[in-house]
């Protein structure tokens, strides 16, 4: 697999993590009533957002393949 194809799949993973974090934050804020589950859901969401953001920064600054 070429480097550019690898970057494409890595960027798809980053975007997927960001979409997952949006849904997890929505569930955490509006659907869950239990405080413990809200905290766990929010923690997972923010972790996914940070990892997805770092992946996007890597892809942008790695330059053209």
N, C-alpha and C positions, 0 to 999 in steps of 0.2 A: 504494500500500500504506500502510495506516495505521501510526502510530507503535507502537501496541501489537502489531500483527502483526510489525513489524520487530524489536521487543524479543523476541518469542517465538522467531523464527528465530535471533537472536543468542544467546539462552540455550541453544537446542538445539545450536548450534555449540560453546558452552562446555562443555556436558555431554558432547558427543561427544569433545572434546579430553581431558577428564578420563578417560573410559572408555578411549580410546586410550592414555593414559599408564599406566593400570593394566596393560593387556596388554603394553605395551612394557617396563615394569619386571619383570613376570613373566618374559618372554622373556629379558631381560637377566640376571636373577639365577639362573634355574633351567635354561634351555635352551641358552644359548650358552657355549662353552668358550673361544673366542678372546677375549683381553683387550681387543683393539682394538675388536672388534664389540660387546663388552659395554659399553665406555665410550661408544661412539657411540649405542647403543640407550638407555642410561641418560640421556645428555645430551638426546636427543630427547624422552624420556619426561618429564624434569623441565621442559623447555621447554614442552611441551604442558600440563603441570599448572599451571605459573605463568600461562601465557596464559589457560587455562580459568578459573583462579581470578580473574584480573583481570577477565575478562568477567563472571563471576558477581557480583563486587563492583560493577561498573558497572551491571548490571541491577538489583541490589537497591537501590542508592543513587540510581538515576535516578527512582525513585518511580513511582506509578501513571500509566499513559498515558491 
